[in-house]
Amino acid sequence: MRVPLSWLREYVTVDATPAEIARRLAVSSLEVDRVIDVGVADLDRNLAHFLVGRVLEVAAHPNADRLRVCQVDVGEGDARQIVCGAWNFEAGATVAVALPGALLPILDEPLDERELRGEFSRGMILAEDEIGLGPDHAGIMVLPDGIEPGSPLVDALPIRDQVLDVTPTINRVDLLSMVGLAREVAALLGGDLHPPEPDDPTIVDGEAVEVTVEDSHGCPRYIGRVFAGVGIGASPQWLRSRLYLAGMRSISNVVDVTNYVMHVYGSPLHAFDRAKLAEGRIVVRRAHAGEELRTLDGTLRRLDPSDLMITDGERSVALAAIMGGEESEVSDATTEVLLEAANFEPIGILRSSERLALRTDGSNRWEKGVDPYLAEPAAMLASRLIVDLAGARLTGHVDVHAGLPERPVVRFRPERATRVIGLDVPEGDQREILAGFGFAVSPGWDVTVPTWRARDVTREIDLVEEVARAVLDRVPATMPLRRHVRGRLTKEQRLRRIVEDVLVGAGLSEAYTWSLVAADPDAAAIRLPDPMTSDQAILRTTIVPGLVEAARTGVDAGADDVALFEIARVYLPAGDRLPDERWHAGAVVGGGYAAAKGVLEALYGALGLELRVVRAPHPLLHPGKAAATAAGWLGELHPTLLEGVWGAFELDLATLFDAVPERVLYEDVITFPAVLQDVAVVVDEDVEVGALVDAAREAAGPLLRGARVFDVYRGDQVGPGRKSVAIHLAFQSTERTLTEDEATRLRDAIVAALGERFRAELRG
Amino acid sequence: MDAQAFESAALAAIAAAATPDEIERVRVEYLGRKSELKLALREVRDRETGIVLNTLRERLESAIDAREAGLARAELDRRLTEERADVTMPGTPIRRGHLHVITQIRREVEDIFLGLGYTVVDGREVETTRYNFDGLNFPAGHPTRSPLHTLFLDDETVLRTETSPAQIRTMETQEPPVYIVSLGRCYRRDTPDATHTPTFHQAEGLVVDEGITLGDLLGTLEYLCKALFGEDRQTDFRIHHFPFTEPSVEAYVSCHLCDGSGCPVCRHSGWIEVGGSGMVDPNLFDFVGYDKERYTGFAFGWGLERIAVLRHGIPDLRELWRNDPRLLEQF
């Protein structure tokens, strides 16, 4: 909301600069996005160059058809001659004048005296766009009669102003109003509050106003007022300027009044052309199925039976609280007006406004819950202005409601506020703070909440907040005592970090890929019923496909050594409402099976685990180069997924971590050194080396401390369909030094076992 | 044998040896198993000859050792004088991976709070509306409850919109004192642009204990701001509104670029918003069965992306999900 300070200061007298006002409001009340300087420059006594003038004479310009020569009294005794191109005034008009030397936002240089087609012009009669008070350049500004010529223009129009651009939080709809903001400023900065006290016009030629509210939940209050003899026309300059500075467009006097009063009180109003309402009547009800309404933005809206409608009993004339209908809109031809000052229930309005994707200044307030008491002063001020500005007669009034809500009373303990805030705020100060915000505090600390805060403040803690926000910038920064705390990661969290570090150390970079994917290998994967896009429709059960895409990004970017990992959740359908969320670690690395396995071996080694794999197919992997581990799978990426040769793995971390020993126990591996021997055996091509190692362990027992395949040879020396596998063997006892002979006997036992199990022949 | 002639010949050979190999050959020739001296020693029958030959052997051994050491020293001197590396040549490459910048920040925030005695809680990402909304005091009709803002799996299941459900789950399973942080992915129906991605990361903090004050919250956030953004940063706190805290406070840190004097990054305000927080609303304590008279608490939820933007100047949050190696390897 835009808040012109000149307007705000009409309701609050406070000795504070715009910056001080903005700062206090920002700390204690609402977000102040910025402070905008508007109008003419305020330097070198520039404002003194702007005066109110009265046009004494208007004469045709002898040399120019479009110009006129005016004699203008600006309080100097003699009139000033000013040449003017506007035609919307005559002698006697009160106008805004800039004297030579004035700095105008539209001019690069100060205004000077000059000749226009042979006639001397000693100043300028101003249009609103020339000093930032409006968009209009069709004519000059005509001010109300009765202002003394020579008066400073700044007293009549906000030619120099600061405008706050503010955004209240959703609980503070009362701050979407000039009165609400004035109250905050008065309370926070010690100002005097003087809100408008509208002088309600008396009803003349009284008539009945027929208003029926069929849905009093949706519309708890409806004040309908009717006016006759309405003269629709342009608004006076002060109203145009205020609306302009407040970010609203001037439309016509009656429409401008509704917008103006909404800005003053925060309770939106609507004006109907009463002649367009069947029998001048209002019926508030929900929309009928299939009903349509053309709103005044020209759009035909298809309505839902949950939408609250203002109707005339026959058809809808407005989408309640959101936007009026085109047909019943006030126009130049309007002479009778029905003014709506109502109250609407917020949630329904929010739903309709969201469904129709139609947000207006009105709906923005209603959806947050406007105080129903405000309808009355809003109706009074609007009536006064319609009567004054449109020459109308107020001819009828009705106020339909089934009782207005009671003001909540909340028991409050000032010492509780002090305890929660952590700052000793004296009781007298707390009482003063609450009173300033409009709360009535009894001597025994029963606090009656003002009507405009009744939705937001219902509990003691809500009152504590009122005190807290007033003293927020004085609250000392302390630290909690933190007795009985224990700051450490769980085993799983610690191990996850180790996995991250090992993979980074192995040269892999961490990618972040989306949890929501377009497709997942698991047909049962959870699908969002209403996804944002088809790309983000399914909760993934596996990480590697996302990494494949990420690797493709890397390849496309020209990287020749892409190696990526990710640690993230997968979401396994579990039959319950909630899926089984599991941490997975996945990786995609250039170089095929061995590359993936090398990384995995490093990872297992770091965790104190031995990597054991068995051949097992996986849909993402090359069928001949795929393996499973207890915690997941690894292999060469299926060649159709990504061009080139890639290795990949994915592990379920909880399963992996279950096997990680709590601690490593000491073993004496120094005192009795290992005896190292190598063996090479020739076996059939399809015998897997892992099976040879397993068999070797089985044959040699615990004295075989290490067995590692270090070479596989295929060729003429071993014959077709056969391969030679060379294995380092390390024999070691923790109790004595083994002899070479013992080692050789064990080695022979291994060779014998391999011969028996795999037709292995010792290679010479 | 003629010990004297043998000694002269040996000493001459030792003096002539110019390399470690040559001195080794001399050792074999004059002291080896088949050397004249060794053979003579084997033949010795009388004590006197034995003494003479043994002392000769010791003399030769020490002469050879001395020559060997001298040669080694000369060789070392030569290497140290002659050998020379171009120290500006690149080293042997070792491939190094990179943690994602958000992970780096996640760990840093975790470590800050581990140091303060907090534990780290891994919350769920798929949540029931009970934990995502009801327990957190979201009123009926709150915009976040709308499918326009939140991704629903069904009427009662959502992708969490903030890390706060972890607060409720933690309080349901443990009695105060509670000192936790919870970090991870959150989801909202936001169209991706420079400042929004539909998946983002939050760091949630929750403290519940006797005597916790708003001042404790401000002190903790000030500590966090300084730890993340530097000791010379100023902090500022302004009132805000969230369903799960009362009162609620938004934290600001003085702009790192202009140091508070105003620049485009801070929109000429000198301050940058870093995250929301507040005192735990007593309704949450009612929900989990804590004594709201005895305990007070505070909570905060900050975006990790925001920290990344402020600290690293990342201009567009979508970059964090691009996985281009040129981006990943910057951090």
Interface residues (C-beta under 8 A of the other chain):
Chain A: A26 V27 S28 S29 L30 E31 D33 R34 T169 I170 N171 R172 P346 I347 L350 R351 E354 R419 V420 I421 G422 L423 R459 I461 D462 V464 E465 A468 R469 L472 D473 V475 P476 A477 T478 M479 P480 L481 R482 R483 H484 V485 R486 G487 R488 L489 T490 E492 Q493 R497 E500 L503 V504 G505 A506 G507 L508 S509 E510 A511 Y512 T513 W514 S515 L516 I526 L528 P529 D530 P531 M532 Q536 L539 A550 T553 G554 A557 A559 D561 V562 A563 L564 F565 A568 R569 Y571 R577 L578 P579 E581
Chain B: R95 R96 G97 H98 L99 H100 I102 T103 R107 E110 F113 L114 G115 L116 G117 Y118 T119 V120 D122 R124 E125 V126 E127 T128 A140 G141 H142 P143 S146 P147 L148 L151 F152 L153 D154 E156 T157 P177 Y179 R185 Y187 R189 T191 P198 T199 V207 D209 G211 I212 T213 L214 G215 D216 L218 G219 T220 E222 Y223 T235 D236 F237 R238 I239 H240 H241 E246 P247 S248 V249 R267 H268 S269 M279 D281 P282 T296 L320 W321 R322 N323 D324 P325 R326 L328 E329
